[in-house]
Amino acid sequence: MKGDTSYKVPFDSDQCFFIQDFIPGDSIIAWRRGVRTKGVVQKTDSGSAEVLYRTASGTTAKATLDNIIFLKPFDRNWLTS
């Protein structure tokens, strides 16, 4: 139904990312509070189309697919580089 926002689509508005593209351990950059933040994917929620990730400072954050700007496979030194 047009205009129904009771569910989230499993991809971002530009259709670059699909929620199933993200697996635990992937390296990402997300917009968080107006700043680009590096993170490592911890888990995904396909119901809300959000990615839970760990930042370099050790905090856990959530990002919607529209807030993720970069994705690459596991990189051991991602958070320290």
Summary of the structure (lengths in Angstrom):
residues: 81
radius of gyration: 12.8
end to end distance: 45.3
largest distance: 45.3
contacts: 199
relative contact order: 0.25
helix: 7%
strand: 43%
